[in-house]
C-alpha cells in the first residue's frame, strides 16, 4: 500500500505552497543519493519525496489526489494517463526546486530563467596556488578571468539599439503553453521563444542577441591570513553575465597551498624536521630555526636527546582564520649518523664503544635483554 503523500513530506493537508517547498528542501537534502552513496533505503525515500512534492505542489494534481487518493494517477484511473513518476513537468516543477537546492555546481549547469527571457549567468571557477608564506600573512591578489560581460551596445537586452524584444505571440509572454491531456491541463515550455516569453527580431550586431560578450576582466581577491589548502572563496556576481540582462553568476576561487621546503602543516600547527649530529644529541647544544613571522627562534637541545624528540615553539604556527590566535611550531629531532669516517674518528668511536656502560644506552640494552628472554621462551 502506498504511503500518504502528506505523510511522506511530513506536512498537514492544509499546508500551503511555502510549507510544501520548505519540507521538500529539508528532506531532499537529507536523502539525496550524493549524501547517501550506496544506501538503497535513502534512494527509495528520495524518490518517494520527489513524487509527493511533484503531485502536491500542482493545484490540479493535489485536488485530484485529495479526492481520489493514489487512484487518480494510476493507469485507467482518474488521472487520464499520468501514470507514476514525474510526468507533466509543469512550471516551477521538481527540476526548478532541485536546482534551487543543488544549483551551485561549478561550470553552470542549467541556468535560471526569469521573465523577459533573462537567464542567470553561469558560475565560474578559478584555481589559484599560493605559498605557505602567503597563506601565513594573507595577501590581496590580482587575477585575470576570461568571462562574459553585459553587452555595452544593447545594455544586455540583446536587441539592436532603437529596437526592443517583442512579446512572444505564441505564449503571450508567459514562456509556457498549455495543452489538454485527459483530466488535466499540461504546461510545457513555449517552442517559439524557448521559455523566454520574448522574441528578438532585430538582434544586436555585437552580441548577436545574447546580451553579453566575452572579455577578460581583472579582479582583486582578498586572501585572509591563515587560509587553508582547499578553501573556496566566493565572489558574488563576478561570474558570467546573465543572458539578456539576467543576473550574473558567481566566481569561486579554489585555493591550493604549495608544499613548503621546511614546514608541514596540520591545521594551525606547523612541523619541521631538523637533523642534528650525534655529538649534539649526546652532549647537548643549540640551534636557530627561521619562522614564518620573519624572526628566528632558538632551540636548546638537552644532553642525551633521543631521535624523535619534539620541541614546541608556542604561537609560532599558522594564524587561526579570523581570530587573534595562532598555532604552534613543533621541531622534530632527527639524529644523523656520521658518514665517511676518518681512521682517527673510527678509532675514537671504537674506543668510546669499549668504555660505554649499560647506563649510556639504556633503551638498546633493555630492548635486547627483553628480546633474549623472548627467544629463550620460544626455545623451551
HELIX and SHEET records of a PDB file:
HELIX    1   1 UNK A    5  UNK A    9  1                                   5    
HELIX    2   2 UNK A   17  UNK A   31  1                                  15    
HELIX    3   3 UNK A   40  UNK A   56  1                                  17    
HELIX    4   4 UNK A   59  UNK A   68  1                                  10    
HELIX    5   5 UNK A   69  UNK A   73  5                                   5    
HELIX    6   6 UNK A   94  UNK A  102  1                                   9    
HELIX    7   7 UNK A  115  UNK A  117  5                                   3    
HELIX    8   8 UNK A  132  UNK A  137  1                                   6    
HELIX    9   9 UNK A  278  UNK A  283  1                                   6    
HELIX   10  10 UNK A  343  UNK A  355  1                                  13    
HELIX   11  11 UNK A  358  UNK A  361  5                                   4    
HELIX   12  12 UNK A  362  UNK A  379  1                                  18    
SHEET    1   A 3 UNK A 124  UNK A 130  0                                        
SHEET    2   A 3 UNK A 251  UNK A 257  1                                        
SHEET    3   A 3 UNK A 232  UNK A 235 -1                                        
SHEET    1   B 2 UNK A 139  UNK A 150  0                                        
SHEET    2   B 2 UNK A 212  UNK A 223 -1                                        
SHEET    1   C 2 UNK A 166  UNK A 167  0                                        
SHEET    2   C 2 UNK A 198  UNK A 199 -1                                        
SHEET    1   D 2 UNK A 176  UNK A 181  0                                        
SHEET    2   D 2 UNK A 184  UNK A 189 -1                                        
SHEET    1   E 4 UNK A 263  UNK A 266  0                                        
SHEET    2   E 4 UNK A 269  UNK A 277 -1                                        
SHEET    3   E 4 UNK A 329  UNK A 336  1                                        
SHEET    4   E 4 UNK A 310  UNK A 313 -1                                        
SHEET    1   F 2 UNK A 285  UNK A 290  0                                        
SHEET    2   F 2 UNK A 296  UNK A 301 -1                                        
END                                                                             
